[in-house]
Amino acid sequence: MAGKISKNARREGAQALTSRWGGKIVMKSVFENGKMRHFAVCEKTGNQGRRPKDLM
């Protein structure tokens, strides 16, 4: 489980998470429309989710 760790901490690599497809989940950030947007990506399949728990 993801536990109580912030999106920013996950993005920095403090915790390695595994998706249901067996790939590593990494957090990415994009600056668009004047806001910073964070999302989780499975490195193996390329699937995206709002938070890592969506990919687990």
Contacts in CASP RR format, 6 or more apart in sequence:
PFRMAT RR
TARGET T0000
AUTHOR 0000-0000-0000
METHOD contacts of the structure
MODEL  1
MAGKISKNARREGAQALTSRWGGKIVMKSVFENGKMRHFAVCEKTGNQGR
RPKDLM
1 53 0 8 1.000
1 56 0 8 1.000
2 10 0 8 1.000
2 15 0 8 1.000
2 17 0 8 1.000
2 51 0 8 1.000
2 52 0 8 1.000
2 53 0 8 1.000
2 56 0 8 1.000
5 14 0 8 1.000
5 15 0 8 1.000
7 27 0 8 1.000
7 38 0 8 1.000
7 51 0 8 1.000
8 27 0 8 1.000
8 38 0 8 1.000
9 15 0 8 1.000
10 17 0 8 1.000
10 25 0 8 1.000
10 27 0 8 1.000
10 40 0 8 1.000
10 52 0 8 1.000
11 26 0 8 1.000
11 27 0 8 1.000
11 28 0 8 1.000
11 29 0 8 1.000
11 38 0 8 1.000
13 26 0 8 1.000
13 27 0 8 1.000
16 24 0 8 1.000
17 24 0 8 1.000
17 25 0 8 1.000
17 52 0 8 1.000
17 56 0 8 1.000
18 24 0 8 1.000
18 25 0 8 1.000
18 56 0 8 1.000
19 25 0 8 1.000
19 42 0 8 1.000
19 44 0 8 1.000
19 45 0 8 1.000
19 47 0 8 1.000
19 55 0 8 1.000
19 56 0 8 1.000
20 55 0 8 1.000
20 56 0 8 1.000
21 42 0 8 1.000
21 44 0 8 1.000
21 45 0 8 1.000
21 47 0 8 1.000
22 42 0 8 1.000
22 44 0 8 1.000
23 42 0 8 1.000
23 43 0 8 1.000
23 44 0 8 1.000
23 45 0 8 1.000
24 42 0 8 1.000
24 43 0 8 1.000
24 44 0 8 1.000
25 40 0 8 1.000
25 41 0 8 1.000
25 42 0 8 1.000
25 43 0 8 1.000
25 52 0 8 1.000
25 55 0 8 1.000
25 56 0 8 1.000
26 40 0 8 1.000
26 41 0 8 1.000
26 43 0 8 1.000
27 38 0 8 1.000
27 39 0 8 1.000
27 40 0 8 1.000
27 41 0 8 1.000
27 52 0 8 1.000
28 38 0 8 1.000
28 39 0 8 1.000
28 40 0 8 1.000
28 41 0 8 1.000
29 36 0 8 1.000
29 37 0 8 1.000
29 38 0 8 1.000
29 39 0 8 1.000
30 36 0 8 1.000
30 37 0 8 1.000
30 39 0 8 1.000
31 37 0 8 1.000
39 48 0 8 1.000
39 49 0 8 1.000
39 50 0 8 1.000
40 48 0 8 1.000
40 49 0 8 1.000
40 50 0 8 1.000
40 51 0 8 1.000
40 52 0 8 1.000
40 54 0 8 1.000
40 55 0 8 1.000
41 47 0 8 1.000
41 48 0 8 1.000
41 49 0 8 1.000
42 48 0 8 1.000
42 55 0 8 1.000
47 55 0 8 1.000
49 55 0 8 1.000
END
